[in-house]
Amino acid sequence: MSKKISLLLLLFGATAPVNLFGQSAFLMPNQTNQGVFMGGLGVSVIDDETYVAFNFYPEFAIGKLGFGLSIPFRFNTETGDLREEDWNETYDYFRILRFVRYGYKRDPFYARFGELDATRIGHGFIMNFYNNNIIYYDRRKIGLALDMDAGVAGFESMTSNLGRAEIFGGRVYYRPLYESGTIVLKNLAIGASYVTDIDPDENRNTSDGLAEYGLDIELPLIKSPIFETIVYADYAKISQHGSGKAVGIEMILEGVGGTFEFVAQLERRYLNANFKANYFNAFYEIDRFRLMPGAAGAFRKEDLLAAQPKTRGTFGLLRGSFINTIDILGTYERLDGVPNSGILHLQAIVPNTVPKMSLRAAYDRTGINSFADAFRLDQRSVARFGFGYKLNPFIVVYMDYIWTYKLDPVSGEYKSQRRVEPQLAFVYPFSIGGR
């Protein structure tokens, strides 16, 4: 890709900042009834083609209700034509609605419609940080996540694409001692999970569906408004393949008044042959089905299970936020004695630590063999970085760099797709409704 970009006079913004935690970096802290309007004119470079971009990315929040839109207009600088891939299907008009959500994960009621960027079922042993739009820039999927906790029982659920039946998942759980009044044991929960991809190759004429089911038990040892510790055990089996078990501990620490929150999870895994933990992970949309160049044909992620040996491994997670100044998330997993088995996920937001500045970054890497291999950008990596500077309360200079890869239907190979989008963003926070 040519790295030369012709700078234009930028009015407002070309695109919205990266959205890793579900809200704009420039929303006012500690205000729930508010929104943010972003958009304008800028430059986009996609697959060596340069476009004048005129986009709108408004986000709104009213209490626990939030939603965001994505309205792109990109004109080729050589031909003057509107980028056809943005508007050549009826589905493109529905994807203008980027997401709608109510509440947050772990609330008594939580729902999200549209983009699913970090979906988790249970403790994440089957599905963890699943993203339904990691690869298809021109064909975003509209998914749904829906959770409810009624105290004595509850459920979690998700589907990756409401426009086409693909991936479905859910977990139901029951607290048999909830009404006993016992301080610790009343929170003991027994759960059952099921996740299926009914059509990995997206061809209805083939029968290649895959399903995974599991059982779990969890016990919160300490449960208070500021500190919670949960021990748990999971069992999962991939249909017609192997099974695995995991035991772990999760700790949650919250500051008074929401000043900070830290979550740590450490899990030890015991995996039988032909089984993979977190099968539905951040890379699943890429790995579920791949066309190979030449006469190699194609393979599904399921095909790789035959080579999975019996092994043990460790998974760790750390997530934290502090006084609306920094949000971080990191996960790493690796199998004992198995080369190239490391999987890394990192993301961070620094919205207002330095006055008027905002930083956002996300990075995923699979097939890691050593520390030196963890941060190479190739077909096993997805990276995104954004930097914003607020010139005044409403104008933000922003630069967005996105690195991913996609399948070339002609050669059958995966090729990198880099997008560099400088902009001068118009950001207007506003209150909605009463105080």
C-alpha positions as a Markdown table, in Angstrom:
| # | Residue | x | y | z |
|---|---|---|---|---|
| 1 | Met | 0.0 | 0.0 | 0.0 |
| 2 | Ser | 1.2 | 3.4 | -0.8 |
| 3 | Lys | 2.0 | 5.3 | 2.3 |
| 4 | Lys | 1.7 | 8.8 | 0.7 |
| 5 | Ile | -1.5 | 10.7 | 1.7 |
| 6 | Ser | -2.5 | 14.0 | 0.2 |
| 7 | Leu | -3.6 | 16.2 | 3.0 |
| 8 | Leu | -6.8 | 18.1 | 2.4 |
| 9 | Leu | -8.4 | 21.0 | 4.2 |
| 10 | Leu | -10.2 | 19.1 | 6.9 |
| 11 | Leu | -13.6 | 20.3 | 8.1 |
| 12 | Phe | -14.9 | 18.3 | 11.1 |
| 13 | Gly | -14.0 | 14.6 | 11.1 |
| 14 | Ala | -13.7 | 11.7 | 8.7 |
| 15 | Thr | -14.6 | 9.0 | 11.2 |
| 16 | Ala | -15.3 | 8.3 | 14.8 |
| 17 | Pro | -12.6 | 7.4 | 17.4 |
| 18 | Val | -12.1 | 3.7 | 18.1 |
| 19 | Asn | -15.0 | 2.4 | 20.3 |
| 20 | Leu | -13.5 | -0.3 | 22.6 |
| 21 | Phe | -15.6 | 0.3 | 25.7 |
| 22 | Gly | -18.9 | 1.3 | 24.4 |
| 23 | Gln | -18.7 | 5.1 | 24.6 |
| 24 | Ser | -16.9 | 8.0 | 23.2 |
| 25 | Ala | -13.6 | 9.2 | 24.8 |
| 26 | Phe | -15.0 | 12.7 | 24.8 |
| 27 | Leu | -18.2 | 12.2 | 26.7 |
| 28 | Met | -18.4 | 14.1 | 30.0 |
| 29 | Pro | -17.5 | 12.0 | 33.0 |
| 30 | Asn | -20.2 | 11.1 | 35.6 |
| 31 | Gln | -23.1 | 12.2 | 33.3 |
| 32 | Thr | -25.4 | 9.5 | 32.0 |
| 33 | Asn | -28.0 | 11.6 | 30.1 |
| 34 | Gln | -25.8 | 12.8 | 27.3 |
| 35 | Gly | -24.8 | 12.2 | 23.7 |
| 36 | Val | -21.9 | 13.0 | 21.3 |
| 37 | Phe | -22.0 | 13.9 | 17.7 |
| 38 | Met | -19.0 | 13.2 | 15.5 |
| 39 | Gly | -18.4 | 13.5 | 11.8 |
| 40 | Gly | -17.4 | 15.6 | 8.9 |
| 41 | Leu | -14.9 | 15.8 | 6.0 |
| 42 | Gly | -11.5 | 14.1 | 5.9 |
| 43 | Val | -9.3 | 11.6 | 4.1 |
| 44 | Ser | -9.4 | 7.8 | 4.0 |
| 45 | Val | -6.9 | 5.4 | 2.4 |
| 46 | Ile | -8.4 | 1.9 | 1.9 |
| 47 | Asp | -6.6 | -0.8 | -0.2 |
| 48 | Asp | -4.3 | 1.8 | -1.9 |
| 49 | Glu | -7.3 | 3.9 | -2.9 |
| 50 | Thr | -7.7 | 7.4 | -1.6 |
| 51 | Tyr | -11.1 | 8.8 | -0.7 |
| 52 | Val | -12.5 | 12.1 | 0.5 |
| 53 | Ala | -14.6 | 10.9 | 3.4 |
| 54 | Phe | -17.7 | 12.5 | 4.9 |
| 55 | Asn | -19.0 | 10.4 | 7.8 |
| 56 | Phe | -21.3 | 10.8 | 10.8 |
| 57 | Tyr | -20.8 | 8.7 | 14.0 |
| 58 | Pro | -23.2 | 10.1 | 16.6 |
| 59 | Glu | -23.6 | 8.3 | 19.9 |
| 60 | Phe | -26.3 | 8.9 | 22.5 |
| 61 | Ala | -26.7 | 7.8 | 26.1 |
| 62 | Ile | -29.9 | 8.3 | 28.2 |
| 63 | Gly | -29.3 | 6.6 | 31.6 |
| 64 | Lys | -28.5 | 3.0 | 30.8 |
| 65 | Leu | -29.7 | 3.3 | 27.2 |
| 66 | Gly | -27.1 | 4.0 | 24.6 |
| 67 | Phe | -26.9 | 3.8 | 20.8 |
| 68 | Gly | -24.6 | 4.7 | 18.0 |
| 69 | Leu | -24.9 | 5.3 | 14.2 |
| 70 | Ser | -22.4 | 4.9 | 11.4 |
| 71 | Ile | -23.2 | 6.9 | 8.2 |
| 72 | Pro | -20.2 | 6.8 | 5.7 |
| 73 | Phe | -19.8 | 8.7 | 2.4 |
| 74 | Arg | -16.4 | 8.2 | 0.7 |
| 75 | Phe | -15.6 | 9.7 | -2.7 |
| 76 | Asn | -12.7 | 8.4 | -4.8 |
| 77 | Thr | -10.2 | 11.2 | -5.4 |
| 78 | Glu | -9.4 | 10.1 | -8.9 |
| 79 | Thr | -12.9 | 9.2 | -10.3 |
| 80 | Gly | -15.1 | 11.2 | -7.9 |
| 81 | Asp | -17.4 | 8.2 | -7.5 |
| 82 | Leu | -19.0 | 7.2 | -4.2 |
| 83 | Arg | -17.3 | 4.1 | -2.8 |
| 84 | Glu | -19.6 | 1.4 | -4.1 |
| 85 | Glu | -18.9 | -1.2 | -1.3 |
| 86 | Asp | -20.4 | 1.1 | 1.3 |
| 87 | Trp | -23.9 | 1.3 | -0.4 |
| 88 | Asn | -24.3 | -1.6 | -2.9 |
| 89 | Glu | -26.6 | -3.8 | -0.8 |
| 90 | Thr | -29.9 | -3.3 | 1.0 |
| 91 | Tyr | -28.1 | -4.6 | 4.1 |
| 92 | Asp | -25.8 | -1.5 | 4.0 |
| 93 | Tyr | -28.7 | 0.7 | 4.9 |
| 94 | Phe | -29.6 | -1.4 | 7.9 |
| 95 | Arg | -26.0 | -1.3 | 9.2 |
| 96 | Ile | -26.3 | 2.5 | 9.6 |
| 97 | Leu | -27.4 | 1.6 | 13.1 |
| 98 | Arg | -24.1 | 0.6 | 14.7 |
| 99 | Phe | -25.4 | -0.5 | 18.1 |
| 100 | Val | -28.1 | -0.1 | 20.6 |
| 101 | Arg | -27.6 | -1.2 | 24.2 |
| 102 | Tyr | -29.3 | -1.2 | 27.5 |
| 103 | Gly | -27.3 | -1.6 | 30.7 |
| 104 | Tyr | -23.9 | -3.3 | 31.0 |
| 105 | Lys | -22.7 | -6.9 | 31.3 |
| 106 | Arg | -23.4 | -8.3 | 34.9 |
| 107 | Asp | -26.4 | -6.0 | 35.3 |
| 108 | Pro | -29.7 | -7.6 | 36.2 |
| 109 | Phe | -30.8 | -6.9 | 32.6 |
| 110 | Tyr | -28.4 | -6.3 | 29.7 |
| 111 | Ala | -29.1 | -6.1 | 25.9 |
| 112 | Arg | -27.0 | -5.0 | 22.9 |
| 113 | Phe | -28.1 | -5.0 | 19.3 |
| 114 | Gly | -25.7 | -4.5 | 16.4 |
| 115 | Glu | -21.9 | -4.7 | 16.7 |
| 116 | Leu | -20.7 | -7.3 | 19.3 |
| 117 | Asp | -17.1 | -6.4 | 20.1 |
| 118 | Ala | -16.2 | -8.5 | 23.2 |
| 119 | Thr | -19.0 | -11.1 | 23.8 |
| 120 | Arg | -18.5 | -13.6 | 26.6 |
| 121 | Ile | -20.6 | -16.5 | 27.7 |
| 122 | Gly | -20.1 | -17.7 | 31.4 |
| 123 | His | -16.5 | -17.6 | 32.4 |
| 124 | Gly | -15.3 | -17.5 | 28.8 |
| 125 | Phe | -14.2 | -21.2 | 28.6 |
| 126 | Ile | -16.4 | -21.7 | 25.4 |
| 127 | Met | -16.8 | -18.1 | 24.1 |
| 128 | Asn | -14.6 | -15.2 | 25.2 |
| 129 | Phe | -14.2 | -11.7 | 23.5 |
| 130 | Tyr | -16.0 | -12.9 | 20.4 |
| 131 | Asn | -16.3 | -10.1 | 17.8 |
| 132 | Asn | -18.8 | -10.4 | 15.0 |
| 133 | Asn | -17.2 | -7.7 | 12.8 |
| 134 | Ile | -13.5 | -8.2 | 13.1 |
| 135 | Ile | -12.9 | -8.8 | 9.4 |
| 136 | Tyr | -15.8 | -7.7 | 7.2 |
| 137 | Tyr | -15.3 | -4.0 | 6.8 |
| 138 | Asp | -17.8 | -3.8 | 4.0 |
| 139 | Arg | -20.3 | -6.3 | 5.4 |
| 140 | Arg | -20.9 | -5.7 | 9.1 |
| 141 | Lys | -23.1 | -8.1 | 10.9 |
| 142 | Ile | -26.0 | -7.1 | 13.2 |
| 143 | Gly | -25.9 | -9.3 | 16.3 |
| 144 | Leu | -27.8 | -9.5 | 19.6 |
| 145 | Ala | -26.7 | -10.1 | 23.1 |
| 146 | Leu | -29.3 | -10.5 | 25.8 |
| 147 | Asp | -28.8 | -11.3 | 29.6 |
| 148 | Met | -31.1 | -11.4 | 32.6 |
| 149 | Asp | -30.4 | -12.2 | 36.2 |
| 150 | Ala | -33.6 | -12.7 | 38.4 |
| 151 | Gly | -31.7 | -13.7 | 41.5 |
| 152 | Val | -32.6 | -17.4 | 41.9 |
| 153 | Ala | -31.9 | -18.0 | 38.2 |
| 154 | Gly | -30.9 | -16.2 | 35.0 |
| 155 | Phe | -29.5 | -16.5 | 31.5 |
| 156 | Glu | -27.0 | -15.1 | 29.0 |
| 157 | Ser | -27.5 | -15.3 | 25.2 |
| 158 | Met | -26.2 | -14.1 | 21.9 |
| 159 | Thr | -26.5 | -14.4 | 18.2 |
| 160 | Ser | -23.9 | -13.1 | 15.7 |
| 161 | Asn | -26.1 | -12.2 | 12.8 |
| 162 | Leu | -29.8 | -11.4 | 12.8 |
| 163 | Gly | -29.8 | -11.1 | 9.0 |
| 164 | Arg | -28.6 | -14.7 | 8.6 |
| 165 | Ala | -28.6 | -17.6 | 11.0 |
| 166 | Glu | -25.0 | -18.4 | 11.9 |
| 167 | Ile | -23.7 | -18.4 | 15.5 |
| 168 | Phe | -26.0 | -18.8 | 18.5 |
| 169 | Gly | -24.9 | -19.1 | 22.2 |
| 170 | Gly | -26.4 | -19.2 | 25.6 |
| 171 | Arg | -26.0 | -20.1 | 29.3 |
| 172 | Val | -28.7 | -20.7 | 31.9 |
| 173 | Tyr | -27.9 | -20.9 | 35.6 |
| 174 | Tyr | -29.7 | -21.7 | 38.8 |
| 175 | Arg | -28.9 | -20.8 | 42.4 |
| 176 | Pro | -30.5 | -23.6 | 44.5 |
| 177 | Leu | -29.7 | -22.0 | 47.9 |
| 178 | Tyr | -30.6 | -18.5 | 46.9 |
| 179 | Glu | -33.6 | -18.2 | 49.3 |
| 180 | Ser | -31.8 | -20.1 | 52.2 |
| 181 | Gly | -30.4 | -16.8 | 53.7 |
| 182 | Thr | -26.9 | -18.3 | 54.0 |
| 183 | Ile | -24.5 | -15.5 | 53.4 |
| 184 | Val | -22.1 | -17.4 | 51.1 |
| 185 | Leu | -23.9 | -20.5 | 49.8 |
| 186 | Lys | -27.0 | -18.5 | 48.6 |
| 187 | Asn | -24.9 | -17.3 | 45.7 |
| 188 | Leu | -23.8 | -20.8 | 44.6 |
| 189 | Ala | -24.8 | -21.1 | 41.0 |
| 190 | Ile | -24.9 | -24.1 | 38.6 |
| 191 | Gly | -24.9 | -23.4 | 34.9 |
| 192 | Ala | -25.2 | -25.0 | 31.5 |
| 193 | Ser | -24.0 | -23.5 | 28.2 |
| 194 | Tyr | -24.4 | -24.2 | 24.5 |
| 195 | Val | -22.9 | -22.4 | 21.5 |
| 196 | Thr | -23.2 | -23.5 | 17.9 |
| 197 | Asp | -22.1 | -22.3 | 14.5 |
| 198 | Ile | -24.6 | -23.8 | 12.1 |
| 199 | Asp | -22.8 | -22.8 | 8.9 |
| 200 | Pro | -19.1 | -22.0 | 9.1 |
| 201 | Asp | -18.5 | -22.0 | 5.4 |
| 202 | Glu | -21.6 | -19.9 | 4.7 |
| 203 | Asn | -22.9 | -22.4 | 2.2 |
| 204 | Arg | -26.4 | -23.7 | 3.0 |
| 205 | Asn | -25.8 | -26.7 | 0.7 |
| 206 | Thr | -23.2 | -28.2 | 2.9 |
| 207 | Ser | -23.6 | -29.7 | 6.4 |
| 208 | Asp | -20.7 | -28.4 | 8.4 |
| 209 | Gly | -22.2 | -27.1 | 11.6 |
| 210 | Leu | -20.4 | -27.3 | 14.9 |
| 211 | Ala | -21.7 | -27.3 | 18.5 |
| 212 | Glu | -20.1 | -27.0 | 21.9 |
| 213 | Tyr | -21.8 | -27.5 | 25.3 |
| 214 | Gly | -20.7 | -27.1 | 28.8 |
| 215 | Leu | -21.5 | -27.3 | 32.5 |
| 216 | Asp | -20.1 | -25.0 | 35.3 |
| 217 | Ile | -20.4 | -24.2 | 38.9 |
| 218 | Glu | -19.4 | -21.0 | 40.7 |
| 219 | Leu | -19.3 | -19.8 | 44.2 |
| 220 | Pro | -18.7 | -16.2 | 45.2 |
| 221 | Leu | -16.6 | -16.5 | 48.4 |
| 222 | Ile | -16.7 | -12.7 | 49.1 |
| 223 | Lys | -19.5 | -10.6 | 47.7 |
| 224 | Ser | -19.7 | -6.9 | 48.8 |
| 225 | Pro | -20.3 | -3.6 | 47.1 |
| 226 | Ile | -16.5 | -3.0 | 46.7 |
| 227 | Phe | -14.9 | -6.5 | 46.5 |
| 228 | Glu | -16.0 | -9.8 | 45.1 |
| 229 | Thr | -14.1 | -13.1 | 44.7 |
| 230 | Ile | -15.5 | -16.0 | 42.7 |
| 231 | Val | -14.1 | -19.5 | 42.4 |
| 232 | Tyr | -15.4 | -21.7 | 39.6 |
| 233 | Ala | -15.0 | -24.8 | 37.6 |
| 234 | Asp | -16.0 | -25.4 | 34.0 |
| 235 | Tyr | -16.5 | -28.5 | 31.8 |
| 236 | Ala | -17.0 | -28.3 | 28.0 |
| 237 | Lys | -17.2 | -30.6 | 25.1 |
| 238 | Ile | -17.1 | -29.9 | 21.3 |
| 239 | Ser | -19.6 | -32.2 | 19.6 |
| 240 | Gln | -17.9 | -35.2 | 17.9 |
| 241 | His | -14.5 | -34.0 | 19.3 |
| 242 | Gly | -12.8 | -33.7 | 22.6 |
| 243 | Ser | -13.5 | -32.1 | 26.0 |
| 244 | Gly | -11.7 | -30.0 | 28.6 |
| 245 | Lys | -11.9 | -28.7 | 32.1 |
| 246 | Ala | -10.9 | -25.6 | 33.9 |
| 247 | Val | -10.7 | -24.3 | 37.4 |
| 248 | Gly | -10.2 | -20.6 | 38.2 |
| 249 | Ile | -10.6 | -17.6 | 40.4 |
| 250 | Glu | -11.9 | -14.2 | 39.5 |
| 251 | Met | -11.5 | -11.1 | 41.7 |
| 252 | Ile | -13.4 | -7.8 | 41.3 |
| 253 | Leu | -12.4 | -4.6 | 43.2 |
| 254 | Glu | -14.5 | -1.4 | 42.9 |
| 255 | Gly | -13.7 | 2.0 | 44.4 |
| 256 | Val | -16.3 | 4.0 | 46.3 |
| 257 | Gly | -18.4 | 6.1 | 43.9 |
| 258 | Gly | -17.1 | 4.2 | 40.9 |
| 259 | Thr | -13.6 | 5.9 | 41.2 |
| 260 | Phe | -11.9 | 2.7 | 40.0 |
| 261 | Glu | -12.5 | -0.9 | 39.1 |
| 262 | Phe | -10.1 | -3.8 | 38.7 |
| 263 | Val | -10.8 | -7.3 | 37.5 |
| 264 | Ala | -8.3 | -10.2 | 37.6 |
| 265 | Gln | -8.9 | -13.7 | 36.4 |
| 266 | Leu | -6.5 | -16.7 | 36.6 |
| 267 | Glu | -7.5 | -20.0 | 35.2 |
| 268 | Arg | -5.8 | -23.4 | 35.0 |
| 269 | Arg | -6.9 | -25.6 | 32.1 |
| 270 | Tyr | -6.9 | -29.4 | 31.6 |
| 271 | Leu | -7.6 | -30.1 | 27.9 |
| 272 | Asn | -8.1 | -33.5 | 26.3 |
| 273 | Ala | -7.1 | -34.3 | 22.7 |
| 274 | Asn | -9.2 | -32.7 | 19.9 |
| 275 | Phe | -10.4 | -29.8 | 22.1 |
| 276 | Lys | -9.6 | -26.1 | 22.2 |
| 277 | Ala | -10.5 | -23.7 | 25.0 |
| 278 | Asn | -12.2 | -20.4 | 24.0 |
| 279 | Tyr | -13.0 | -22.0 | 20.6 |
| 280 | Phe | -15.3 | -19.0 | 19.9 |
| 281 | Asn | -12.7 | -16.2 | 20.5 |
| 282 | Ala | -11.8 | -12.8 | 19.1 |
| 283 | Phe | -10.4 | -14.4 | 15.9 |
| 284 | Tyr | -13.3 | -16.8 | 15.3 |
| 285 | Glu | -14.9 | -14.9 | 12.4 |
| 286 | Ile | -11.5 | -15.1 | 10.6 |
| 287 | Asp | -10.7 | -18.7 | 11.4 |
| 288 | Arg | -14.1 | -20.4 | 11.1 |
| 289 | Phe | -13.6 | -21.0 | 7.4 |
| 290 | Arg | -10.6 | -20.1 | 5.1 |
| 291 | Leu | -10.1 | -20.6 | 1.4 |
| 292 | Met | -6.6 | -21.7 | 0.6 |
| 293 | Pro | -4.6 | -20.5 | -2.4 |
| 294 | Gly | -4.0 | -22.8 | -5.4 |
| 295 | Ala | -5.2 | -26.4 | -5.1 |
| 296 | Ala | -5.1 | -26.5 | -1.4 |
| 297 | Gly | -8.8 | -26.0 | -1.2 |
| 298 | Ala | -10.3 | -24.8 | 2.1 |
| 299 | Phe | -10.3 | -25.6 | 5.8 |
| 300 | Arg | -12.4 | -24.9 | 8.8 |
| 301 | Lys | -11.2 | -24.1 | 12.3 |
| 302 | Glu | -12.9 | -27.4 | 13.2 |
| 303 | Asp | -10.4 | -29.3 | 11.0 |
| 304 | Leu | -7.5 | -28.1 | 13.2 |
| 305 | Leu | -9.0 | -29.9 | 16.3 |
| 306 | Ala | -7.7 | -33.3 | 15.0 |
| 307 | Ala | -4.2 | -32.0 | 15.6 |
| 308 | Gln | -4.9 | -30.7 | 19.1 |
| 309 | Pro | -3.0 | -32.9 | 21.6 |
| 310 | Lys | -3.9 | -33.6 | 25.2 |
| 311 | Thr | -2.3 | -30.8 | 27.2 |
| 312 | Arg | -2.6 | -28.3 | 30.0 |
| 313 | Gly | -2.5 | -24.5 | 29.9 |
| 314 | Thr | -2.9 | -21.3 | 31.7 |
| 315 | Phe | -5.2 | -18.3 | 31.0 |
| 316 | Gly | -4.9 | -14.9 | 32.6 |
| 317 | Leu | -6.9 | -11.7 | 32.4 |
| 318 | Leu | -6.5 | -8.2 | 33.8 |
| 319 | Arg | -8.9 | -5.4 | 33.3 |
| 320 | Gly | -9.0 | -2.0 | 35.0 |
| 321 | Ser | -10.3 | 1.6 | 35.0 |
| 322 | Phe | -9.4 | 4.6 | 37.2 |
| 323 | Ile | -11.3 | 7.8 | 37.6 |
| 324 | Asn | -12.3 | 8.0 | 34.0 |
| 325 | Thr | -8.6 | 8.5 | 33.0 |
| 326 | Ile | -7.5 | 5.1 | 31.8 |
| 327 | Asp | -9.2 | 1.8 | 30.8 |
| 328 | Ile | -7.1 | -1.2 | 30.1 |
| 329 | Leu | -7.7 | -4.8 | 29.2 |
| 330 | Gly | -5.2 | -7.6 | 28.6 |
| 331 | Thr | -5.6 | -11.4 | 28.2 |
| 332 | Tyr | -3.0 | -14.0 | 27.4 |
| 333 | Glu | -3.3 | -17.8 | 27.1 |
| 334 | Arg | -0.8 | -20.5 | 26.3 |
| 335 | Leu | -0.6 | -24.3 | 26.3 |
| 336 | Asp | 2.2 | -26.0 | 28.2 |
| 337 | Gly | 4.9 | -27.2 | 25.9 |
| 338 | Val | 3.0 | -26.4 | 22.6 |
| 339 | Pro | 4.8 | -24.1 | 20.2 |
| 340 | Asn | 2.9 | -21.1 | 18.6 |
| 341 | Ser | 0.0 | -21.6 | 21.1 |
| 342 | Gly | 0.0 | -18.1 | 22.6 |
| 343 | Ile | -2.9 | -15.8 | 22.0 |
| 344 | Leu | -2.8 | -12.1 | 23.1 |
| 345 | His | -5.5 | -9.5 | 23.4 |
| 346 | Leu | -4.8 | -5.9 | 24.5 |
| 347 | Gln | -6.8 | -2.7 | 24.5 |
| 348 | Ala | -6.5 | 0.6 | 26.2 |
| 349 | Ile | -8.2 | 4.0 | 26.4 |
| 350 | Val | -6.7 | 7.1 | 27.8 |
| 351 | Pro | -9.6 | 9.6 | 27.4 |
| 352 | Asn | -8.6 | 12.6 | 29.4 |
| 353 | Thr | -5.4 | 11.9 | 31.4 |
| 354 | Val | -3.7 | 14.7 | 29.6 |
| 355 | Pro | -6.0 | 17.7 | 29.2 |
| 356 | Lys | -7.6 | 17.9 | 25.7 |
| 357 | Met | -6.0 | 14.6 | 24.6 |
| 358 | Ser | -7.4 | 11.1 | 23.9 |
| 359 | Leu | -5.6 | 7.9 | 23.1 |
| 360 | Arg | -7.1 | 4.6 | 22.1 |
| 361 | Ala | -5.6 | 1.3 | 21.0 |
| 362 | Ala | -6.5 | -2.3 | 20.4 |
| 363 | Tyr | -4.3 | -5.3 | 19.4 |
| 364 | Asp | -4.9 | -9.0 | 18.8 |
| 365 | Arg | -2.3 | -11.6 | 18.0 |
| 366 | Thr | -2.6 | -15.4 | 17.6 |
| 367 | Gly | 0.1 | -18.1 | 17.1 |
| 368 | Ile | 2.6 | -16.5 | 19.5 |
| 369 | Asn | 5.7 | -18.5 | 20.2 |
| 370 | Ser | 7.9 | -16.1 | 22.1 |
| 371 | Phe | 7.8 | -12.5 | 23.4 |
| 372 | Ala | 9.6 | -11.3 | 20.3 |
| 373 | Asp | 6.8 | -12.8 | 18.2 |
| 374 | Ala | 4.0 | -11.2 | 20.2 |
| 375 | Phe | 4.0 | -7.8 | 18.4 |
| 376 | Arg | 4.7 | -8.5 | 14.7 |
| 377 | Leu | 2.1 | -7.3 | 12.3 |
| 378 | Asp | 1.2 | -10.0 | 9.8 |
| 379 | Gln | -1.8 | -12.2 | 8.9 |
| 380 | Arg | -2.1 | -13.3 | 12.6 |
| 381 | Ser | -2.6 | -9.7 | 13.8 |
| 382 | Val | -5.3 | -7.1 | 14.0 |
| 383 | Ala | -4.3 | -3.6 | 15.3 |
| 384 | Arg | -5.9 | -0.2 | 15.7 |
| 385 | Phe | -4.7 | 3.0 | 17.1 |
| 386 | Gly | -6.2 | 6.5 | 17.4 |
| 387 | Phe | -5.0 | 9.8 | 18.8 |
| 388 | Gly | -7.2 | 12.9 | 19.4 |
| 389 | Tyr | -6.5 | 16.4 | 20.5 |
| 390 | Lys | -9.4 | 18.7 | 21.4 |
| 391 | Leu | -8.8 | 22.2 | 19.9 |
| 392 | Asn | -11.8 | 23.6 | 21.7 |
| 393 | Pro | -14.9 | 22.1 | 23.4 |
| 394 | Phe | -16.3 | 21.0 | 20.0 |
| 395 | Ile | -13.4 | 20.4 | 17.6 |
| 396 | Val | -11.0 | 17.5 | 17.8 |
| 397 | Val | -8.0 | 16.7 | 15.6 |
| 398 | Tyr | -8.0 | 12.9 | 15.2 |
| 399 | Met | -5.8 | 10.3 | 13.4 |
| 400 | Asp | -7.1 | 6.7 | 13.1 |
| 401 | Tyr | -4.9 | 3.9 | 11.9 |
| 402 | Ile | -6.4 | 0.4 | 11.3 |
| 403 | Trp | -4.5 | -2.7 | 10.3 |
| 404 | Thr | -6.4 | -5.9 | 9.5 |
| 405 | Tyr | -6.5 | -8.5 | 6.7 |
| 406 | Lys | -9.1 | -9.9 | 4.4 |
| 407 | Leu | -9.5 | -12.7 | 1.8 |
| 408 | Asp | -8.7 | -11.9 | -1.8 |
| 409 | Pro | -11.4 | -13.9 | -3.7 |
| 410 | Val | -9.2 | -14.0 | -6.9 |
| 411 | Ser | -5.9 | -15.3 | -5.4 |
| 412 | Gly | -7.5 | -17.1 | -2.4 |
| 413 | Glu | -4.9 | -15.5 | -0.2 |
| 414 | Tyr | -5.3 | -13.2 | 2.9 |
| 415 | Lys | -3.9 | -9.8 | 2.2 |
| 416 | Ser | -3.4 | -6.9 | 4.6 |
| 417 | Gln | -5.9 | -4.0 | 4.6 |
| 418 | Arg | -4.6 | -0.8 | 6.1 |
| 419 | Arg | -6.7 | 2.3 | 6.6 |
| 420 | Val | -5.2 | 5.7 | 7.6 |
| 421 | Glu | -7.9 | 8.3 | 8.4 |
| 422 | Pro | -6.8 | 11.8 | 9.5 |
| 423 | Gln | -9.5 | 14.1 | 10.5 |
| 424 | Leu | -10.7 | 17.2 | 12.3 |
| 425 | Ala | -13.7 | 15.9 | 14.3 |
| 426 | Phe | -16.7 | 17.8 | 15.3 |
| 427 | Val | -17.8 | 16.6 | 18.8 |
| 428 | Tyr | -20.9 | 18.0 | 20.5 |
| 429 | Pro | -21.8 | 16.5 | 23.9 |
| 430 | Phe | -25.3 | 17.3 | 24.9 |
| 431 | Ser | -27.7 | 16.5 | 27.7 |
| 432 | Ile | -30.9 | 14.5 | 27.0 |
| 433 | Gly | -33.9 | 14.7 | 29.2 |
| 434 | Gly | -34.0 | 15.8 | 32.9 |
| 435 | Arg | -31.2 | 16.0 | 35.4 |
